[in-house]
Amino acid sequence: MCSAPQKKKVSGMGSSKFLFSVLAVVIAILAATLGPAFLGNDSILMSETSVNIDGMPFPSDIKIAGSKQSLLGGGTRSKWGFRVYAVGIFSDTKLVKSLKKKYVGDVTGSNLSNDFSESKLARTLLLRFHREVASSDISEALGEALIDKVGEDTSKKFQTFILDMVEKQGKNGFVKGSDLYITCKGEKLWASLSEGKDASTISMKGLCSAIFMVYLGSSPVSPQAKEGFERGFSDLVFS
């Protein structure tokens, strides 16, 4: 076992830098000792300004639909062995406080994902792409994942909605490093290519909870994202 580093007295602004440096050293020691099992395939690494999800930097906070939201966790969506995008799951701080009162300890197998997905407070999925992908491929994949949750009609309307939103921005797809924001508040869904800008909206009963269950349900398209979400929430509970 590694012994904890000795504490040093640090004053002023230098204290935060010292603590962050110590944390980085501890993480490096654990990674070297435990190997890949420590970081995992969906490694989430913290920095002073962002969160790194499987090699992609994500903001720790965003503001969309008039709501400040914090990143809870995320993971990678893969297809045929290739990484397509990393997804970050954000939540209104009021929702987090409410859920923390209900869920304490290990949340694996609990109803946390359902309660989060069905909430009427603001939540956001941020998809950040690892590679170039056609907008039709993304809209079709999301639509197919929604069929068993909202039916074929709503699924097709959502696919068209995403395609139209991307086209309005003068795009025909997603390049490496580009974003897709999907935000829900009540039954209203916002979709945009940048944080809080030029968003298109759609309101359909059940759509908002369904799109989050695509990632947090019993058969998530990205198991790593669900695991990252649950782990991130648990970390907040004990913080």
Salt bridges, closest charged atoms under 4 A:
ASP42 OD2 - ARG231 NH2 3.58
ASP54 OD1 - ARG83 NH1 3.28
ASP115 OD2 - LYS102 NZ 2.76
ASP148 OD1 - LYS149 NZ 3.30
GLU152 OE2 - LYS156 NZ 3.14
ASP153 OD2 - LYS157 NZ 3.41
ASP179 OD1 - ARG128 NE 2.62
GLU187 OE2 - LYS120 NZ 3.03
